[in-house]
Each structure stands twice: as structure tokens, then as C-alpha cells.
Amino acid sequence: MRGLSGQSAIVTGGAQGIGRAVVDRLVEEGAHVLIADVNEEYGKAAAEEINSRVGSPVTRFVRTDVSDEESVERAVAAAVESFGSVRFLINCAAAFIMRGVEATVDEWRRVMDVNIMGQALCVKHSAPFMKAAGGGSIVNIASISGHIAQAGLMTYSTTKGAVVNMTRCMALELASDNIRVNAVNPGTVWNENNERFHREVLGMTREQADRAPEIGGRHLLGRTADPEEIAASVVFLLSAEASYITGTNLMVDAGYTAM
């Protein structure tokens, strides 16, 4: 896609799942990527595998806790040091807690610190470098959970609802600096965590989950998503192909919220 080759990006939560798929797709498009993730083992392995495959240091891993401002500052500084600037930010890092009204204060703080504050801090410290470079593009990963009520997911859903509106506010504030801000709202994605949950808790394979009325059946296309399908929408929003799109919450949910 236009406008990606030779540019630099930060992907939080880039060690696995949607984040890793975004990293892979950006590298395919010719971008340089800083992988910011709290999981050092997976993050280092991702950077090493990609750099070895490509044959040049197109990625760098920096252990990052997005809920810690100093950690975020270090990650942004590392991206500038390695690649010269920051043009793209993709906020994929997330905490998922299946708790409702019984959630403890610590559980609330954890999910809010990562899902809301983490995205806010990453934008706060990346945006000045985008402005200095003449503009940029930010994609926040929200969720269908931010638009609907789901039993037992009040903590997670509340934070994703905040991301939905925070994205609009960021787009409003940063438009004058030629920085576009959008959000992608995935449906059910078959990533490592979902695979483990369905296997260990529900005793389901992906094929069984896709056939289940309450899982795959809730999506008009009748199945869960691959992380790469979400990554494709993220990369589109980052690219020059989406140059007239900002403040948008793109539903990538196989029609889940259309019903």
C-alpha cells in the first residue's frame, strides 16, 4: 500500500496475536518496526525471526510496559534512535480480564492502566515526533466489546468503550498536525489467548468454536477471524490509501454488530 515503505512504526503488543500480525504486514510493506511488548521472550524471538528472514535489522524489540510512562518514553526514544523518526503508532497492547460487577479495585486498575492509560501514554509521547516529521497515522485497537454489553466482561468492555471515544478525541486534537487517528474494532479473533481459552476452559477446537451458535454463529460470516485479517485493516488505515479517514471506528467483525 502507498505511504508505508521506508517509514517507521511502533507496535505495542507486537510480540504475538494481532500485534505480531501487524508487525509482519508492515515489514512486508517495507516499513521499519519497533516491537514494544512486556513479554521479553516472545518479543525478542519475533524481532530475531523477522530480521533473519528479511536479512536486515528492520525490527527492534524493546521491553515495554505501556502502563508505565517512563517505559513508554524509552520505547519511543528507541524507535527514534533506531529509525530516525516515528510516523506510525499501533496500540495493540491489552489486558483482558473476565470480570463483571464483582471485579476488585486492583482488577479495575490493571485493565484501565493498560487498555486506556497505555494507549493514551503511547500517543502522548509519539505524537510530537510525528508532528516534527510532518504528520503520521495512529491506529488504536478497540473491540466490538466497546459497543455492546457482554456478560462477565464489564471491565474489559468499559475500557474498550473508552478507547472508542478517546480515538475520536485524539483525531480532533491532532488533525491540525496532520496526524490521523482511527480505531479498529475486531470481532472474535483466533489468537493465542483465545485458542488457549477455548481449549482449556470450553474444551473447543477452532472448528467447534466457529460452528457454535454463541461464538462463530454470532458473526454473519459464521467464523472467527485470523489475526492477519485484522492486521490488513490496520495497515490500510495507516497507509496513504486512507488519507481522508480520521476519527473513524472501523468495525472488522464479520457483521457481529450488524445484527
Secondary structure, DSSP 8 states (H G I E B T S, - for coil): -TT-TT-EEEEETTTSHHHHHHHHHHHHTT-EEEEEES-HHHHHHHHHHHHHHHTS--EEEEE--TTSHHHHHHHHHHHHHHHS---EEEE---------TT--HHHHHHHHIIIIIHHHHHHHHHHHHHHHTT-EEEEEE--GGGTS--TT-HHHHHHHHHHHHHHHHHHHHHGGGTEEEEEEEE--B--HHHHHHHHHTS---HHHHHH-TTTGGGSTTSS-B-HHHHHHHHHHHHSGGGTT--S-EEEESTTGGG-
